[in-house]
Structures are given as structure tokens and as C-alpha cells.
């Protein structure tokens, strides 16, 4: 590893430990690293690097050099053995596929709930035919809007409507109505990387609101952390280091589901569980066939449910 690569990684790791509200940028970095791969990449996100600042942007630039890119990925995977990078890559591809399937079935609206630096509104093929509502905390969204204006051509963002609202204290239904959301039209809701930072009450209220506010047959795609990874009852490789990193960054995990209880939980809120798999299983599906034997988390999960 060159001195420049080593310096970059040290500063990246320091930021992951010490900066607050950086999870969205970390995931964008992982998408940028994936996009920089010349071979065997599972998606392309040309906008991810536009959401990066400072050292994260430098890391992404270094990754354009194939040898440096592999070393960066390998270092991250060794430093956090739970596999946050490959987990983010695998879940991104799985959610992309699930969203495209929902659009192909007739969904005409997309809600990105807690959108962070999600770029699906601009990169998924055919999504411009739908209305996309990006929902996020006002402060986070203000930063994203500025970066989107600098990164995404105006012709690729006319279908996107920004909805600034705090998911814990705000009125999501009212904010969506104001933005022009049509409750009777089929919708796909993507709730990625959010539930594990909320309270049980906020998750419950949000899921009930989604079920009540979207048309029958709409799709909810969400991620969650296995509760056993939070309470210490599960034996998961790397969970201690990963959780410590997000906790030290000011964003501790506060909520998780027990997978065995999830079908009943969503059914009680007006949904039917259609899929529930771990990031490890998603990596087995998308990465392993390419010869990419990379660590991914069995405690980080992706679920899909249908609104009844």
C-alpha cells in the first residue's frame, strides 16, 4: 500500500469512528467503490461519488486505480469483519431488482423513505416514468438537494419531489399529500438503512402509516437488524466491531426485529411478508457467482412486504 493510500484509509477510518450523521456518506462510498470496479461489479452508480466529500471523495478517486480499489475494499473488510461494505453492495443490488420488479408490475410512484444519499431516483432504468418522493430529515435533505443539483443533469431529476420531514416527530402523511402523493395509485416504498436507528414506536407508526396510505398491492421494501445482534443473544461474526463503529459515530442501532416474528408483525399492520433474507444470502446470490468471496452480514436483513 502506498503512503497516500495508507493516509487516506487512516483518515477514512477516523471519520467512520468519530463523525456524526455520516452513515449515508459511508454507504455512498461503498457504492462508489463498487462502481469503480472494472470487472464483476453488480451495479453501476455514476452519482455516488458526487455525494462524497473530503477524504471519502479521495478514497473513491483512488479506487479508480484497480489495484488501489481492491486494497481499499480488502482493508475495509478486514477492519470491519462483519462486512458492512459487501452487505451494502449486495443489499443495493437486491433492492434495485425488487424495485424494478414492482415498477414492472405497475407501480407508478416511488417513496424513498429516509432517502439519505440514495441515487435510485436518477439511475434506475425507466424510473423517470414514475413520480419519486424523496423523504428525509430537513437538514440531511438540504445537503442532498445541493449535491444533486451539482451532480445530476436537470433532465434526469424532473420526476423527483423532495419531502423534508423528521420521521420521528413530523407528519409524514401530510408532507406527502402536500408534495402531490396519490394514495390510490400503486406505489413502491423503499425504507433502506433506517429502521435500526428508530424507536419501536416510530417503526410501528411508520409501517401502519405506509399500509394505510398506499394502495392495495403496493410494495414495501425495508432493511432491518436482527434483534439478536442487539441484545447479544445471537452469535454473529463481526457484529461487535460494526455496532461499535456506528455507535462511536453517534448513530447507534436502537431497534431490531426477530426474523421469526416478522411475518406476524407485518400482518398485524396490514401487510403480507413476501421476502426476508440476509445480506449474506444476497451476497451469495449476486457476488459469489462472480468469484467474489466477500464478508457480508447474516444479521443485516432485507425484507419485502405487500400492502393488503
N, C-alpha and C positions, 0 to 999 in steps of 0.2 A: 504494500500500500504506500503510495507517495505521501510526502508530508502534507500536501494540500488536501488529499482525500482524508487523511487522518484528522487534520484540523477541522474539516467540515463535519465529520462524523462526531467528533467530540462536542462541537457546538450544537449539532442536531440533538444529541442525547441530552445535553444540558437543558435545551429548550423543552424536550419532552418531559423532563423531571420538574422543571421549575416554572414554566409559563402556564397561565390560566387560560381557559377557553381556547385551547389550541387543537382540540380533537378533530375539528373539521379540516384544519390545515394538514394534520398528520395523514388523514385518510386521502386528501387530495394529493399529498406527496406520494403515497403508495400507488395511487392511480397513475401519477406521472412516471414513476419508476417502471410500472408495467408497460406504459405506452412507449417508453424509451427502448424496450426490448426489440431487437431486430428479428428475432425468431421466437416462435412458440408463445406469443402473447395471446391472452384470451379476450381482450377488448382493446379498443383504441379510444383514448380520451384526449383530444387535442387541446382541451381547455383547462385541464387540471393544473398545468404549470402556471397558468395565468392567475390562479388563486394563491400562489405561493409568494412569500416574502422572505427577505434576508437569507439566512442560512438554508432554509428549505429550498429556495429558488436555486441556490448554488449547488445543493445536492442533486437536484433534478438536472441541472446543466451538466454536471459531471457524469450523470448516468447515461448521457448521450454517447459516451465512450464505452463500448461494450464491456471491456474488462473492468472498468470502474463501476459500471452499473451492477455487474454480478457481485463485485466485492461489497458494494453498499448493501445490497439485498442480503448477502450472507452475514454481514456484520449485524444488521438489524435482527435477523433471525436468531443469531447466537445470543445477542444481548437480551432479547425478549423471547425466550424459548416457547412461550405459549402460542406464538405465531400470529401476532396482530397484522403483519403485512400480508402474508398469504391469505389469512382469513378475510381481510378487506378485499383482496383481489377476487377471491372465489365468490364471496357474497355479492360483490358488484356484478359479476357476470351472471350469477343466478337471478338476481333481482332484475337485471336487464332483460333476461329471457322471459321471466314471469310477466313483466310489464308489457313487453311486446306481444305476448300471447293474449293478454287482456285487451290490448288495443285491437288486435286482430279479431277478437270476439265481439267488438263493437263499442268498447269504452270510448266516450267522446270527451272525457275530462280526466285530468290527472292532478291529484293533490300530492305535493311533496311536503310532507308534514315534518317540521324540524329540518328544513332543507339543507342547512349548512352550506357546504360548497359542492353539493350535488350538481352535476352538469347534464343530467339526462334530458332536461328540457331542451337542450341545444344539440345534443349529439345522437340521440336515438333516432334511427331511420323512421320517417313517417310521423313523428310526434308533433310536427308543426300543424297537422290536421286536427289536433285536439287542442282544447283550452287547458293550459297548465297553470296551476295556482301554487306558487312557492310560499309556504308558510314558515315563518321563523321569528325568533325574538327580534324586536326592532333594531337593536344595536348590531347584532350579527348580520341582519339583512341589509342594513345601510352599507356596511362594508362590502357585502357581496354585490350589491347593485353597482357600486362604484367599480368593482373589479370586472363585472360583466360588461359594463359599458366600454371598458378598455380592452376587453378580450374577445367578445362575441360580436360579430357583424350585425348591424341593425336588422338585416333581412332575416336573421335566424332567431330573433327574440320578440317578434311582434305578437306571438301567441301566448306569451308568458305574462302573468299578472302576479305582482308581489303583494303578499298579505302579511303585514307586520303585526304579530300578536304574541304575547307571552303565553305559552301553553299551560302554565300553572295558574296564572291569575287572570288571563284575558278571556274574552268571549269569542271563541273560535267560530261558532255558528254565525254570529252577527258579522264578524270580519269577512267570512267567506261570502255571505249574502251581499255585502257592500261591494265586494270585488266582482260580483256577477256570477257566482256559482249557481248552477241549476240543479236543484236537489233531485229532480225526477230523471235526470239523464244518467246513463251508466258511467261509472267512474272507477278509476283505479287509484287507490290511496297507497302511497309509499311512505312508510314510517320507519326509516332506517337509522340505526345508531342512536336512538332516543330513549326507549323505554327504560333502559338500565340507569338513566340519570334522573328519573322521575320518582315521585312517591306512588305508593299503591293506589291512593285515591285519585291521583292525576291520570294514571294509566286507565283505571276503571272508568272515570268520567269521559276521557277522550274516546275510548273504544265504544262506549254507549252512544256518544255523540256521532261518531262515524256511522254506526249502524242505523241511527235514527235519521241521519241527514243525507244518506246516499240511497240511490235506487236499488231495489232488489236485483240481485245478480252482479252488483258491483264487487270489486275485489279489494281486499286489504292485504298488503304485504308489509310485514314488520320483522324486526330483529329483536332478540332478547338474550339475556344471560341466564343460564341455568342457575336456579336458586341455590343448588348445592355448591356452586362455585363461590357464592357469597357467604353462606353460613358455615362453610368448612366441612360439610358432610360428604362432599364429593372428592374423588381422587383424580384431579386434572393436572396434567403436566403444564407448568409454566404459568398457572393462574396467579400465583403469589406475586411474581415479578410484574406481570401485566397489570394487575389491580394496583400494585404499589405505584407504578408509573402514572396511572391516571389519577390516583389519589394525591400524589405529590404535585401533580399538575393542577390541582384544585377542582377536579371533576370526578369524584369518587362514584363508584357504582352504588346505587341505593335501592335497586329493585330487580327482582328476577322471578321467572316462572319455574315451576316444576313441570317438565315436559309431560309427565303422565297426567297432570291436572289440566293441561291446556285445552283439550277438546271440550271438556265440561265448562271451563271458564268462558270460552268464546261463545259456546252455545247459550249460556245464560245471558249473554249480551246481544243476542240476535244474529250470530254468525255461525258458519259451519267451517271447521278446520279442514283444509284440503291438502296441506303440506306442512311438514315440520322436520327440518333436517339441520344438522350441524354444519358449521363452516368446514369442518374436517371432511364431511361427506360431500360437500360442494367441491372441495379441493380434489377429492378422489374422482369426481365426475369430470372436472374441467382441466386440472393440472396434471394429474398422474398419467393420463393417456399421452401427454406430450413429453413424458420423461422428467417431469418436474416434481421431484420428491421433496416438497417443502412443508415445514411445520404449519399446521392450522389447528384451530381450537375446536375441541369437541364440546366445550361449554358455551360457545357463542353460536346462536342458532338463528335460522331464518324460517319464518312461517308465512303461510298464505291462507287466508280465510275468505269465504264468500258471504256477502251480506244477504240474509234471507228475506 
